[in-house]
Amino acid sequence: MAKEKKLVESITSRDEDFAQWYTDVVREAKLCDYSGVKGCLNYLPNGYAIWENIQADLDKRFKETGVENVYLPVLIPESLLQKEKDHIEGFAPEVAWVTHGGLEPLQERFCVRPTSETLFCDHWSKTVQSYRDLPKVWNQWCSVLRWEKTTRPFLRSREFLWQEGHTIHATYEEAEQRTVMMLNVYKDFVQNDLAIPLVTGRKTESEKFAGAQDTYTIEALMHDGKALQSGTSHFFGKTFADAFDIKYSDKNNELHSVYETSWGVSTRIIGAIIMVHGDDSGLVLPPRIAPVQTRVIPIAQHKEGVLEKANELMNSLKAAGYRVKIDDTDKSPGWKFSEQEMLGIPTRIEIGPKDIENNQVVVVRRDTREKIVVSMDEIETKLSEILEKIQKDMFDRAKTFLDSHITSAVTMDEMNEKFNENKGFIKAMWCGEETCEEEIKAATGGATSRCIPEEQECLSDKCIFCGKPAKHMVYWGKAY
Amino acid sequence: MAKEKKLVESITSRDEDFAQWYTDVVREAKLCDYSGVKGCLNYLPNGYAIWENIQADLDKRFKETGVENVYLPVLIPESLLQKEKDHIEGFAPEVAWVTHGGLEPLQERFCVRPTSETLFCDHWSKTVQSYRDLPKVWNQWCSVLRWEKTTRPFLRSREFLWQEGHTIHATYEEAEQRTVMMLNVYKDFVQNDLAIPLVTGRKTESEKFAGAQDTYTIEALMHDGKALQSGTSHFFGKTFADAFDIKYSDKNNELHSVYETSWGVSTRIIGAIIMVHGDDSGLVLPPRIAPVQTRVIPIAQHKEGVLEKANELMNSLKAAGYRVKIDDTDKSPGWKFSEQEMLGIPTRIEIGPKDIENNQVVVVRRDTREKIVVSMDEIETKLSEILEKIQKDMFDRAKTFLDSHITSAVTMDEMNEKFNENKGFIKAMWCGEETCEEEIKAATGGATSRCIPEEQECLSDKCIFCGKPAKHMVYWGKAY
């Protein structure tokens, strides 16, 4: 079993050096690697297949709420990007500029899109006329480019994949409802399908998206106690509509500006899956999103009938709708087990001569390593039960971890202690002033406001930092 | 019916001015429009939904042949693009260059990908080591940018959407098989699902892809008699492998270069759907690819029970798996009919008080305008038969048109006459010399070699232009 050892030994222990463990898992599971373009990733088959499943699942949820998909250009003229003041201020330092087309210099520079609010608004300003044209509930799946200085696979790279939804509405209420609706779509998807429990709420002024009136966020807790912003939904009010002059005439022929929203989830979420569920043997994928749900591994496959029976099993499971593969390579079973574990495939099915004799197979759970003997006649139904159980257990374990890492503080001493020992989310009261937010970050050595949850608790009447009257209870944490 | 007239009158007659008709249909069916970035399109919901169906269908076919999806960066360093001589010569004049990242000038320019052979090869040169790593059969769905001077919606734009498959293999035979396999996947898809009959074969030397040893093509005939190259599959041999040093060690530990292929279909194919099937009332979409297969249109919807029954019908059709929508707006039925026809929705179902009384509906075919009375009890099964019939009839009509526009010529006089009167494809013998190809184009005023079909006929022993011994029978035509 020398080989088997080698594969596991190629990754650092998670509790020893979390950052290195993360890098090792991404590399050994062949999810992505760095391309020849500094800070840009190659999304390799194992990683991209996870993204494809996320896309399919989210896209279905979007369409059930009336979303239509579109595709707008990868380039944005500089003049367009500049139309909304806060927006250009937020993005100018981190965009890449196209200055030459073919052999000629361009008259106006284009940036490679960092986000597409300006393109959607430009289109709508030219095409929306009447209340009959509203609402527009559009989305695009694409990549965006942000010229980051430091990068990490999935978490922060110069180019990343995402969806960006953009909508316009006749009324304030409808736009606000859409903002919250999409937050809830994300929340439901991440909790149910990715088995990742969340803390959700509004961002503070300083953490909002450039140009937004309100930014809602879903925040997940990684195994190292750090928070990962995993999806956002923005309410713009009339900010962009006024900057781009998007007006419609109502039934009485009166002109009004539209209300706008945008919302996005990116490949960053793959980082969350790794850091919430992964262990010292590698990736652990939630069954609902796993590209392969089970891998059939023949034991003593050189013996007569084993490969045949294993293939038969794979085909019947495939026909029953499972995402299933077989490993019939000439590697040793031990090596095959290690590889299946590294890839995070939720179950493997071991089938050898003795199993065939007894008309059974052995299902091994990736998350708990529990071995379950199942009769060959029942495997088609049992496997689905086992996968559902894994999905539920993964969420429950992550929820227990999250709950044990949410604490509260009413003094800065308390906050400092909890932030530096327990990590996780710390609930504390805040006066609403940006200066206090900055001071808290400085005093704790990195605690930022993650969100203002909808369900408020009154831990104290006073801001934890300045002692003035508290306005909100805020979740604080160290963020990726 | 003033409004109804207006919608149809907004498009030019197809036989009067084909180019204008095309532009009008694209605009009125709201498939795409020009963005604020010169030559770049906004793919709007009606157009993008067609692309989504094309993607889903092709992607399924790809995966059945073992293709894995990936995503590689949107930017390519200049030094990488230059590694293969023919490739850079072909693409340098038409790429857009990124020269600044954030606020700083870059040390090396990046181009926005015009195609990604160089990125795939760069990755493989670093990761492929042994025969066990082969083959790689990868594909990505993305957009590419080519700085075209003149543009037309779908047919030629600076940015377009496509899939690009890239594969490497241990042997010449395996790579060649893959090249032809993908051509056949395209052929089957376009003929069966888009109802577009094809002429297929190899490209001549001068029409090949930059860097390829062989380019295979599928060519469709538009209603104006012009040809549209609709998909290509390239065999590179070792050209790129040698330029990028992609080597693997075989079982005996000997080093060999890999053999490579690439293949692509783009949003251009949407142009083919429009120009093969469309008519004076607008778009006509093949049922298998139509985003909406039937639109329920209530007649006298203000009368009691009509809207209710129409919605009931829609819901039962949706439950039965049809892609169905209802038009319950306050527009007149005539206007609704015009709009459904403009959008190319393959059928509409009219349902009014009398129909309800008689427990029936009226299905109207978009392609022939035939009205079919169907009992309400049978609509769920009948509709699928009608859609299949439409699909078949659309292909048959296009095939009849194609067949009547394939002629042959053995003298240049004959070729000139047929090329300028009948248009379409002209079969003629060719010596294989590039100069003759150029002379034929000049003499006819635009006939280019479309492909050398696999099934050769001997029309004459001599090249139609120079009279020297003929090597191939070639399909000639005027191309988009």
Interface residues (C-beta under 8 A of the other chain):
Chain A: D33 S35 G36 V37 C40 L41 N42 Y43 L44 P45 Y48 A49 W51 E52 E68 N69 V70 Y71 L72 P73 V74 L75 I76 P77 L80 A92 P93 E94 V95 A96 W97 V98 T99 H100 G101 G102 L103 F110 V112 L119 D122 H123 T127 W138 C142 S143 L145 W147 E159 L161
Chain B: D33 S35 G36 V37 C40 L41 N42 Y43 L44 P45 Y48 A49 W51 E52 E68 N69 V70 Y71 L72 P73 V74 L75 I76 P77 L80 A92 P93 E94 V95 A96 W97 V98 T99 H100 G101 G102 L103 F110 V112 L119 D122 H123 T127 W138 C142 S143 L145 W147 E159 L161
